[in-house]
């Protein structure tokens, strides 16, 4: 097994028995996960491999958050403590965590009824409201801002902005430090030119190159047409999951069983996470959003998170702009030679075009 974890050294730190089987879990694209069976049960072993999310102190903060959320009844899978009481095990310079195995399956928006879409929106609203409560604990401060870095199937949230009316004085300072501008189209034009050059040089040329070239030229035209619509800084911020999408939510039947993968826990514009998640859950293969489902989801989210229609409308604008300027899938393909996100590119690239054409209808679905 490639990248096999040091099971002996790890399991000695837990009361989890002796390993019987260990299989990689394929869904993770930044960190590594394993389905572990031992003489005492089944577990999920997570290797925090990605340098941006592998800091043990940050992982421990995420673990404390999930423990507190579990106490509030939010469906999560908190890690198991080792013999020393710690939930992060560092072996050979790598950070690991052991979680209970959660039986369940991932469900995309096409597999959800309108009622379940509302339940999904309410769940994310509860997560945001609950995080606001649990992260008030002493010593829980916003993490340092990272450079924007999107990941496959997990569009990275834009950096957050300041919300003075909803924060304490000490929190306000931290939130100001997290403020960042929206993407600059001048930077995007330069990136498009670079990617087009990489497409031209790619040999042998293939159908992915043809689609990439078409979408890059199309996007440049759209940006030239809409460059004056660059949004200001984001709206109300708070602690968010940071990576809420179908592969990070397990269902058991129609009920959410566990929200997993809290690596991106941080202070971000809350409504933007809600819009961004909907754009992943409810995108169709042709790049259109299922607006009736998005509307049911958004209404339930607003009620649970106490968000206003204007907050959601502003978030729609910012996420639309983010999508218009974002080419992370092509950068992974051409700069890194990493093709794991290629299957997502047709729908994701078509979404930016469709969203621009149907801008008013999308805003209406989230704000009505």
Residue pairs with C-beta under 8 A, 6 or more apart in sequence:
1 22
1 23
1 24
2 24
3 24
3 32
3 47
3 49
4 22
5 22
5 32
5 34
5 45
5 47
5 96
6 91
6 92
7 19
7 22
7 36
8 19
9 91
9 92
10 45
10 89
10 91
10 96
10 98
11 17
11 18
11 19
11 38
13 82
13 83
13 84
13 89
14 80
14 82
14 83
14 89
14 98
15 40
15 83
16 38
16 40
16 41
16 43
16 80
16 98
17 38
17 39
17 40
17 41
18 38
18 39
19 36
19 37
19 38
20 37
20 38
20 39
21 35
21 36
21 37
22 34
22 35
22 36
22 37
22 45
23 34
23 35
24 32
24 33
24 34
24 35
25 33
25 34
25 35
25 44
27 33
27 106
27 247
28 261
29 151
29 152
29 153
29 154
29 340
29 341
30 49
30 50
30 52
30 53
30 151
30 263
31 46
31 47
31 48
31 49
31 50
31 53
31 261
31 263
32 46
32 47
32 49
33 44
33 45
33 46
33 47
34 44
34 45
34 46
34 47
35 42
35 44
35 101
36 42
36 43
36 44
36 45
36 98
36 101
37 43
41 100
41 101
42 100
42 101
43 80
43 98
43 99
43 100
43 101
44 77
44 98
44 99
44 100
44 101
44 102
45 96
45 97
45 98
45 99
46 96
46 97
46 98
46 99
47 94
47 95
47 96
48 54
48 59
48 94
48 95
48 96
48 97
48 263
49 94
50 263
52 146
52 149
53 59
53 263
53 264
54 94
54 95
55 95
56 88
56 90
56 95
58 143
59 87
59 88
59 95
59 97
59 263
60 86
60 87
60 88
61 140
61 143
61 265
62 262
62 263
62 265
63 78
63 79
63 87
63 88
63 97
64 137
64 140
65 131
65 134
65 135
65 140
65 239
65 262
65 265
66 76
66 77
66 78
66 79
66 262
67 78
68 134
68 137
69 76
69 127
69 130
69 131
69 134
70 76
70 78
72 130
72 133
72 134
74 126
74 127
74 130
74 259
75 123
75 255
75 256
75 257
75 258
75 259
76 258
76 259
76 260
76 262
77 99
77 100
77 102
77 258
77 260
78 87
78 99
79 87
79 88
79 97
79 98
79 99
80 87
80 98
80 99
80 100
81 87
82 89
82 98
87 97
88 95
88 96
88 97
89 95
89 96
89 97
89 98
90 96
99 260
102 250
102 257
102 258
102 260
103 252
103 257
104 250
104 251
104 252
104 257
104 258
105 250
105 251
106 246
106 247
106 249
106 250
106 251
107 246
107 249
107 251
108 246
108 281
109 117
109 246
109 281
109 282
109 283
109 290
109 293
110 284
110 290
112 120
112 281
112 293
114 292
114 293
114 296
115 296
116 254
117 281
117 282
117 293
117 294
117 296
117 297
117 300
118 296
118 297
118 299
118 300
119 254
119 256
119 300
120 249
120 256
120 281
120 297
120 300
121 274
121 278
121 296
121 297
121 298
121 299
121 300
121 301
121 302
121 304
122 300
122 301
122 303
122 304
123 256
123 259
123 304
124 241
124 244
124 273
124 274
124 277
124 301
124 304
124 305
125 274
125 300
125 301
125 302
125 303
125 304
125 305
125 306
125 307
126 304
126 305
127 240
127 241
127 244
127 259
128 238
128 239
128 240
128 270
128 273
128 274
128 304
128 305
129 304
129 305
129 306
131 238
131 239
131 240
131 241
131 265
132 238
132 239
135 239
141 174
142 171
142 174
142 175
142 177
142 178
142 239
142 266
142 267
143 265
143 266
143 267
145 159
145 177
145 178
145 180
148 156
148 158
148 159
148 180
149 156
149 328
150 156
150 326
150 328
151 243
151 328
152 328
152 329
152 332
152 340
152 341
152 344
153 245
153 247
153 280
153 341
153 344
154 243
154 245
154 247
154 248
154 264
155 276
155 279
155 280
155 322
155 323
155 326
155 328
156 264
156 328
157 240
157 242
157 264
157 266
157 268
157 269
157 272
157 273
157 276
158 180
158 182
158 234
158 268
158 269
158 272
158 318
158 319
158 322
159 178
159 179
159 180
159 234
159 268
160 175
160 178
160 179
160 180
160 234
160 237
160 266
160 267
160 268
160 269
161 175
161 178
161 179
161 180
161 233
161 234
161 235
161 237
161 269
162 172
162 175
162 176
162 179
162 233
162 237
163 175
163 235
163 236
163 237
163 238
164 172
166 236
166 238
167 175
174 267
175 237
175 267
178 237
178 267
178 268
179 233
179 234
180 233
181 233
182 230
182 231
182 232
182 233
182 234
182 318
182 321
182 322
183 230
183 321
183 322
183 325
183 326
184 230
185 223
185 227
185 230
185 325
187 325
188 223
188 324
188 325
188 327
189 220
189 223
191 327
191 331
192 216
192 219
192 220
192 327
195 212
195 216
195 327
195 330
195 331
195 334
196 213
196 216
196 217
198 334
198 335
199 209
199 212
199 213
199 216
199 334
202 209
202 334
208 333
208 342
208 345
211 345
211 346
211 349
212 330
212 333
212 334
212 345
215 345
215 349
216 327
216 330
218 353
219 324
219 327
219 349
219 352
219 353
222 324
222 352
222 353
222 356
223 324
223 325
226 324
226 356
229 317
229 321
230 321
231 314
231 317
231 318
231 321
234 268
234 269
234 272
234 315
234 318
235 269
235 270
235 271
235 272
235 311
235 314
235 315
235 318
236 269
236 270
236 271
236 307
236 311
237 267
237 268
237 269
237 270
238 267
238 268
238 270
239 265
239 266
239 267
240 265
240 266
240 267
240 268
240 270
240 273
241 248
241 259
241 262
241 264
241 265
241 273
242 262
242 263
242 264
242 265
242 266
242 268
242 273
243 261
243 262
243 263
243 264
244 259
244 273
244 276
244 277
245 277
245 280
245 281
246 280
246 281
247 261
248 259
248 260
248 261
249 256
249 258
249 259
249 260
250 256
250 257
250 258
250 259
250 260
251 257
269 315
269 318
270 305
270 307
271 305
271 307
271 311
271 312
271 314
271 315
272 315
272 318
272 319
274 298
274 301
274 305
274 307
274 312
274 315
275 312
275 315
275 316
275 319
275 366
276 319
276 322
278 289
278 294
278 297
278 298
278 366
279 289
279 319
279 323
279 351
279 355
281 297
282 289
282 290
282 291
282 293
282 294
282 297
283 289
283 290
283 347
283 348
283 351
284 290
284 347
285 346
285 347
286 347
286 350
286 354
287 346
287 347
287 348
287 349
287 350
287 351
287 352
287 353
287 354
288 350
288 351
288 354
288 358
289 351
289 354
289 355
289 358
289 362
289 365
291 361
291 362
291 365
292 365
294 362
294 365
294 366
295 365
295 366
295 368
298 312
298 365
298 366
298 367
299 368
301 307
301 312
302 308
302 309
302 312
309 366
309 367
309 368
310 367
312 366
312 367
313 363
313 366
313 367
315 366
316 362
316 363
316 366
316 367
317 363
320 352
320 355
320 356
320 359
320 362
323 348
323 351
323 352
323 355
324 352
324 356
326 352
328 341
329 341
329 342
329 344
329 345
329 348
329 349
330 345
332 338
332 339
332 340
332 341
333 339
333 341
333 342
333 345
355 362
